[in-house]
Amino acid sequence: MAIEYLKRSKPEAQKAEDDARVRAVVAATLKDIEARSDAAVHELAVKFDNYDRESYRLSEAEISSIISKVGSRDMEDIKFAQAQVMGFAKAQRDSMKDIEVETLPGVVLGHKNIPVQSVGCYVPGGKFPMVASAHMSVATAKVAGVPRIIAATPPFNGEPTPAVIAAMHLGGADEIYVLGGIQAVGAMAIGTETIEPVHLLVGPGNAYVAEAKRQVYGLVGIDSFAGPSEILIVCDQADVSVEYLVRDLLSQAEHDPEAGAILVTTHAAQAEAVAARLKELVPTLPRREIIEASFASRSALIVVQDLDEAFDALNELAPEHLEVLTQNPMEDLARIRNAGAIFLGPYTPEPVGDYFAGPNHTLPTSGCAKFSSPLGVEDFIKTSSVLQYSPERLTRQGPAIIRFAEEEQLFAHAEAIRVRLKS
């Protein structure tokens, strides 16, 4: 396999030092929030969000005022996107059934699906508004039946973003806070005098948000440890538009300096054409510095001999977004073992999944698709086991249970059975 990687922009030693600094800052900040509660959150919001107000929760009147600034066409787009997301989430929810089965006479077993009782949804937005992320977390939690949904997002240019607030409100958020970063995660997970803590935290964010979620995990549940966004395109067709490939790579590279954009192709000439077009196009783009940093960090052009090598490569990389631009993408679906979201054919570019299609766009990153899944309605629902024995069945199986308990030297377990057999 011929592989051409661009030179990494940051030495591993520097990355390790940066990670250690982030961990230390997050730990100190969370400790401060735990100690000083709302006062610490307020100071952090002023310092990092440049946003000063008495209460960071938006009132119903403020929400209405902010939403009124959203144009009618933008509001229609938000409603359409949420209908798609909620429709897909409802299909997921309908497929989750409570189970009850009598495995033996007198033994009824099963499980019951119960929504998580409170969820905090973080919607990033400090660098640019992430409207669609509000659909993916808030609206999905609503379909799952979560009784209390709170949402937090940083201000953009010193003010709440109307479209993001609209998406949160229409998606079903019960409380909306204009808070970003560690202070938002800490407030929702630890709680303050004015913010009741949640049971589960979801949503993407920068390195500080990801680290804050990692450090509060256990105190609350989390969806995943999200890393920088990434896309991998696999292509075995020489006639696929170079412009399609270039624009799709750029769609992820513009997200973050650490984002990944990878093309795996069976045609060396295609890789060369893509490289040439990128070199020509990138200097003209509005997010040039971010894109250049991305291409110097985790991006690559990989030329393989055949599709067998291509699918070996992508299954090893386990990309967050995978575009399959092969001759028979639906047939090739069977060859994919590790990917967050799979986009089939040249007319299904990654942005359709970001905004309108319906399946959740909060996806496993950094190879985590090898063992984890996209955010879905099932993440907001927990399953409880249900067991019921009849007196007759306990009489028949009780002696064996007692033997197991005594073998483990757990004698109180044995007595809990024995006392029932005696009666």
PyMOL commands that set and color helices and strands:
alter all, ss='L'
color gray80, all
select helices_A, chain A and resi 12-36+38-49+60-67+72-94+131-144+162-171+181-190+207-216+242-253+268-284+288-295+307-317+329-335+350-355+368-370+377-380+391-407+411-422
alter helices_A, ss='H'
color red, helices_A
select strands_A, chain A and resi 2-5+99-104+107-115+118-122+148-152+175-177+200-202+221-222+230-235+260-265+300-303+321-325+341-344+381-389
alter strands_A, ss='S'
color yellow, strands_A
deselect
rebuild
show_as cartoon
